[in-house]
Amino acid sequence: MLDFAPSPETAALAARVRRFVEEVVVPREAEVAADADRLEPVRAGLQQAAREAGVFAPRVPREYGGLGLDWRDSALVFEAAGRSLLGPQALNCAAPDEGNMHLLHAVGTAEQKARYYAPLARGEVRSCFAMTEPAPGVGSDPAMLLTRAVRDGAGWVIDGDKWFITGADGAAFAICMARTDDGPTMFMVDAGNPGFEIVRHTPTLDHAFPGGHCEVRFAGCRVGADAVLGDIGKGYEYAQLRLGPGRLTHCMRWLGIAGRALDIAMDYVNGRDSFKKRLSQHQEMQRLVAESAIEVHASRLMIWQAAWCLDRGEQALHETSMTKVFVAEAVNRIVDRALQMCGASGISEYLPLAQFYREIRGFRIYDGATEVHRASIGIRLLREAAKGAR
Ligand SMILES: Cc1cc2nc3c(=O)[nH]c(=O)nc-3n(C[C@H](O)[C@H](O)[C@H](O)COP(=O)(O)OP(=O)(O)OC[C@H]3O[C@@H](n4cnc5c(N)ncnc54)[C@H](O)[C@@H]3O)c2cc1C
């Protein structure tokens, strides 16, 4: 039998996170919006508050000081945290750290877990994930990877340029994907390595990620044999291991923003008149509310089902792909509608909708562009249909 009810403990935790975000996190938003340099100190302060409130590190296992939630319970908590752009930062469940933690915990050695995972889980450091390269290097097509790692005695030397590396400036380490003679491989690179350079910040539409999106260079970057993450040659496999759940947690967090955008728009139309009636009494406004509510609901159910697949130990590539396409597009539509319903106020910086609008757009591109996911969903289904497998 299908049961959509969360356990009483999870429902209580999600409610606590939602209250924490409303009472502690949202009041700090204006400070960061006015001065981007305040993001890091505000983030640190909010993380301390989240520790004290008992809502810190929801996905981190208990032995590392987290709440040890499974994917289904995380869906509720991440959505509640995601109602503010600062919420996932406060709870230490934001990208790219959340995906890096998942990967390190799954394939890191005991030494790598102690050195990289544990401080990341405690929120003492930030990290980045360095895969994408400027043309003609890897973007949507993983086979275009150009960065090379060559054996040098017992260790390796990495050379290559990366860009759009979120959070690189200020990160303690990078997980770098590089090509070796034995296939694509992931390497742990300390930010202090003299062969690791932050070349510049790329100016972008969005501004809410600490450390921005950076061009980074690995130039004669020497690392030891112990820098290999997992097995040599399994880089693509590990990328899928990271990106499958990673794209679902993006969906969970962005759904929180969508829900808040809808609430803001409903407040606006419930309090403003036009043509001798409340905006909310115009049928077109009711239609916009209904369409957004339907899409929030459908997104949530898709996320929960994909989370259930992950909890069963499945890779759920098909489910997370379909969910990512739908939620990324739905969230963009929901925020766009909310902005429209609020008229000029929606465009102003007096409401957070303009900022939400800027921040959500990238989600249709990163962790697999919508078109790439649609292509792989279609290819998979057609191949299985041809084999009579589905
Ligand atoms: C905000 C943001 C943060 C990011 N953070 C990171 C990060 O931390 N680390 C990292 O490594 N990378 C990061 N990226 C990079 C991201 O992973 C890439 O942008 C993404 O993989 C697409 O690569 P590309 O930009 O080179 O697009 P391209 O590969 O040049 O593709 C351009 C467009 O072509 C279309 N397209 C491509 N292939 C197909 C196809 N098979 N069928 C149909 N259409 C297709 C899609 O519409 C796509 O958007 C980030 C990107 C953004 C926007």
PDBQT file of the ligand as one rigid body, heavy atoms in Angstrom, charges set to zero:
ROOT
HETATM    1  C1  LIG A 401      25.241  28.071 -12.174  1.00  0.00    +0.000 C 
HETATM    2  C2  LIG A 401      26.120  26.962 -12.659  1.00  0.00    +0.000 A 
HETATM    3  C3  LIG A 401      26.927  26.262 -11.765  1.00  0.00    +0.000 A 
HETATM    4  C4  LIG A 401      27.776  25.256 -12.226  1.00  0.00    +0.000 A 
HETATM    5  N1  LIG A 401      28.600  24.611 -11.324  1.00  0.00    +0.000 NA
HETATM    6  C5  LIG A 401      29.480  23.685 -11.769  1.00  0.00    +0.000 A 
HETATM    7  C6  LIG A 401      30.405  23.076 -10.880  1.00  0.00    +0.000 A 
HETATM    8  O1  LIG A 401      30.433  23.363  -9.686  1.00  0.00    +0.000 OA
HETATM    9  N2  LIG A 401      31.296  22.174 -11.382  1.00  0.00    +0.000 N 
HETATM   10  C7  LIG A 401      31.303  21.835 -12.701  1.00  0.00    +0.000 A 
HETATM   11  O2  LIG A 401      32.111  20.998 -13.077  1.00  0.00    +0.000 OA
HETATM   12  N3  LIG A 401      30.431  22.393 -13.573  1.00  0.00    +0.000 NA
HETATM   13  C8  LIG A 401      29.524  23.322 -13.154  1.00  0.00    +0.000 A 
HETATM   14  N4  LIG A 401      28.653  23.919 -14.022  1.00  0.00    +0.000 N 
HETATM   15  C9  LIG A 401      28.726  23.593 -15.422  1.00  0.00    +0.000 C 
HETATM   16  C10 LIG A 401      27.594  22.707 -15.911  1.00  0.00    +0.000 C 
HETATM   17  O3  LIG A 401      27.749  21.419 -15.428  1.00  0.00    +0.000 OA
HETATM   18  C11 LIG A 401      27.594  22.791 -17.435  1.00  0.00    +0.000 C 
HETATM   19  O4  LIG A 401      27.163  24.103 -17.765  1.00  0.00    +0.000 OA
HETATM   20  C12 LIG A 401      26.699  21.763 -18.093  1.00  0.00    +0.000 C 
HETATM   21  O5  LIG A 401      27.238  20.479 -17.967  1.00  0.00    +0.000 OA
HETATM   22  C13 LIG A 401      26.505  22.073 -19.595  1.00  0.00    +0.000 C 
HETATM   23  O6  LIG A 401      27.754  22.220 -20.223  1.00  0.00    +0.000 OA
HETATM   24  P1  LIG A 401      28.029  23.526 -21.112  1.00  0.00    +0.000 P 
HETATM   25  O7  LIG A 401      27.710  24.725 -20.316  1.00  0.00    +0.000 OA
HETATM   26  O8  LIG A 401      29.398  23.395 -21.657  1.00  0.00    +0.000 OA
HETATM   27  O9  LIG A 401      26.959  23.453 -22.271  1.00  0.00    +0.000 OA
HETATM   28  P2  LIG A 401      27.160  22.795 -23.722  1.00  0.00    +0.000 P 
HETATM   29  O10 LIG A 401      27.641  21.406 -23.601  1.00  0.00    +0.000 OA
HETATM   30  O11 LIG A 401      27.929  23.739 -24.577  1.00  0.00    +0.000 OA
HETATM   31  O12 LIG A 401      25.647  22.759 -24.219  1.00  0.00    +0.000 OA
HETATM   32  C14 LIG A 401      24.934  23.972 -24.530  1.00  0.00    +0.000 C 
HETATM   33  C15 LIG A 401      23.468  23.647 -24.705  1.00  0.00    +0.000 C 
HETATM   34  O13 LIG A 401      23.334  22.755 -25.801  1.00  0.00    +0.000 OA
HETATM   35  C16 LIG A 401      22.245  21.887 -25.597  1.00  0.00    +0.000 C 
HETATM   36  N5  LIG A 401      22.686  20.482 -25.720  1.00  0.00    +0.000 N 
HETATM   37  C17 LIG A 401      23.865  19.944 -25.337  1.00  0.00    +0.000 A 
HETATM   38  N6  LIG A 401      23.893  18.624 -25.598  1.00  0.00    +0.000 NA
HETATM   39  C18 LIG A 401      22.702  18.317 -26.178  1.00  0.00    +0.000 A 
HETATM   40  C19 LIG A 401      22.084  17.116 -26.643  1.00  0.00    +0.000 A 
HETATM   41  N7  LIG A 401      22.710  15.923 -26.542  1.00  0.00    +0.000 N 
HETATM   42  N8  LIG A 401      20.846  17.201 -27.148  1.00  0.00    +0.000 NA
HETATM   43  C20 LIG A 401      20.191  18.378 -27.223  1.00  0.00    +0.000 A 
HETATM   44  N9  LIG A 401      20.696  19.536 -26.775  1.00  0.00    +0.000 NA
HETATM   45  C21 LIG A 401      21.935  19.506 -26.250  1.00  0.00    +0.000 A 
HETATM   46  C22 LIG A 401      21.684  22.200 -24.208  1.00  0.00    +0.000 C 
HETATM   47  O14 LIG A 401      20.591  23.090 -24.343  1.00  0.00    +0.000 OA
HETATM   48  C23 LIG A 401      22.824  22.922 -23.522  1.00  0.00    +0.000 C 
HETATM   49  O15 LIG A 401      22.376  23.835 -22.520  1.00  0.00    +0.000 OA
HETATM   50  C24 LIG A 401      27.789  24.917 -13.590  1.00  0.00    +0.000 A 
HETATM   51  C25 LIG A 401      26.952  25.599 -14.486  1.00  0.00    +0.000 A 
HETATM   52  C26 LIG A 401      26.127  26.613 -14.048  1.00  0.00    +0.000 A 
HETATM   53  C27 LIG A 401      25.257  27.341 -15.006  1.00  0.00    +0.000 C 
ENDROOT
TORSDOF 0
